[in-house]
Amino acid sequence: MTRQTLVKVLVGAALVIGIWGSQSLMAAESNAGQAKTGTVKSVDVKAKTFVLDREPRALTITVNDKTVITLDGKASNFEAAIKEGAKVSVTYTKTGEDRVASKIEVTKAEKKEEKKEKK
């Protein structure tokens, strides 16, 4: 093998390894925890999911037994905290097509009656 051919082979191998490594890194980063905020649009208690209404599109978030949920700064659970209209900050990891929440911070939404009274 000539020196030029050897250099070309080594450069090609380095490029393949570099591309493969960067794709692996990008995949790991896309799976890292992401934080989003929005309003709860709908809740499915049986499936333990809720839809987070936010721009440019709504996201479906899954809750499991490891998800830490707080309601106005205090420990809570899915059924008590996740209600339509609630303001939510969620940290999740994307697993395949699912967004699995690791942490959810909920702020109660004002009831319609309370809003009317304030006017």
C-alpha positions as CSV (number, residue, x, y, z in Angstrom):
1,M,0.0,0.0,0.0
2,T,1.4,3.4,-0.9
3,R,1.8,6.1,1.6
4,Q,-1.0,8.2,-0.1
5,T,-3.4,5.3,0.0
6,L,-2.7,4.7,3.6
7,V,-3.3,8.3,4.5
8,K,-6.6,8.3,2.6
9,V,-7.7,5.1,4.4
10,L,-6.8,6.6,7.8
11,V,-8.6,9.9,7.0
12,G,-11.7,8.0,5.9
13,A,-11.7,5.9,9.0
14,A,-11.3,9.0,11.2
15,L,-14.3,10.6,9.4
16,V,-16.5,7.5,9.9
17,I,-15.5,7.3,13.6
18,G,-16.1,11.0,14.0
19,I,-19.5,10.9,12.4
20,W,-20.6,7.8,14.3
21,G,-19.4,9.4,17.6
22,S,-21.2,12.7,17.0
23,Q,-24.5,10.8,16.2
24,S,-24.1,8.9,19.4
25,L,-23.5,12.1,21.3
26,M,-26.5,13.8,19.7
27,A,-28.7,10.8,20.5
28,A,-27.6,11.0,24.2
29,E,-28.2,14.7,24.3
30,S,-31.7,14.4,22.9
31,N,-32.5,11.8,25.6
32,A,-31.1,14.1,28.4
33,G,-33.6,15.7,30.7
34,Q,-35.6,18.6,29.1
35,A,-37.6,21.2,30.9
36,K,-40.9,22.7,29.6
37,T,-43.6,24.9,31.0
38,G,-47.2,25.3,30.0
39,T,-50.8,24.7,31.1
40,V,-52.4,21.3,31.5
41,K,-54.9,20.9,28.6
42,S,-56.2,17.4,29.5
43,V,-55.6,14.5,31.9
44,D,-55.9,10.7,31.5
45,V,-55.8,9.4,35.1
46,K,-55.8,5.7,34.0
47,A,-52.9,6.0,31.6
48,K,-51.1,8.5,34.0
49,T,-50.6,11.0,31.2
50,F,-51.4,14.6,30.6
51,V,-51.2,17.0,27.7
52,L,-49.1,20.1,28.2
53,D,-50.5,22.9,26.1
54,R,-47.7,25.1,24.9
55,E,-46.4,26.7,21.7
56,P,-45.7,25.6,19.0
57,R,-47.4,22.3,19.9
58,A,-48.8,20.4,22.8
59,L,-46.8,17.6,24.4
60,T,-48.1,14.4,26.0
61,I,-46.3,13.7,29.2
62,T,-46.2,10.3,31.0
63,V,-46.0,10.0,34.8
64,N,-44.6,6.9,36.6
65,D,-43.8,5.9,40.2
66,K,-40.5,7.6,40.1
67,T,-41.9,11.0,39.1
68,V,-41.5,13.7,41.8
69,I,-44.6,15.9,41.9
70,T,-45.0,19.1,43.9
71,L,-48.2,21.2,44.2
72,D,-47.5,24.8,45.2
73,G,-44.1,23.7,46.7
74,K,-45.5,20.7,48.7
75,A,-45.2,17.0,47.8
76,S,-48.2,15.7,46.0
77,N,-49.5,13.0,43.7
78,F,-50.7,12.7,40.2
79,E,-54.4,12.7,40.9
80,A,-54.3,15.6,43.3
81,A,-51.9,17.9,41.4
82,I,-52.4,17.4,37.7
83,K,-55.7,19.1,36.8
84,E,-56.9,20.8,33.7
85,G,-55.8,24.5,33.7
86,A,-53.0,24.0,36.1
87,K,-49.7,25.8,35.4
88,V,-46.9,23.1,35.1
89,S,-43.2,23.0,34.9
90,V,-42.0,19.5,33.9
91,T,-38.6,17.9,33.5
92,Y,-38.7,14.8,31.3
93,T,-36.6,12.3,29.4
94,K,-37.7,11.2,26.0
95,T,-37.7,7.4,25.7
96,G,-38.6,6.4,22.2
97,E,-41.7,8.5,21.4
98,D,-42.7,8.8,25.1
99,R,-41.8,11.8,27.3
100,V,-41.5,10.4,30.8
101,A,-41.5,13.0,33.6
102,S,-38.9,12.9,36.3
103,K,-40.1,16.1,38.1
104,I,-43.3,18.1,37.9
105,E,-43.9,21.4,39.7
106,V,-47.6,22.5,39.6
107,T,-49.1,25.8,40.5
108,K,-52.9,25.8,41.0
109,A,-54.9,27.6,38.4
110,E,-57.3,30.2,39.8
111,K,-60.9,29.1,39.7
112,K,-63.2,31.0,37.4
113,E,-65.3,32.2,40.3
114,E,-62.2,33.7,42.0
115,K,-61.3,35.5,38.7
116,K,-64.8,37.0,38.5
117,E,-64.7,38.2,42.2
118,K,-61.4,40.0,41.6
119,K,-62.8,42.1,38.8
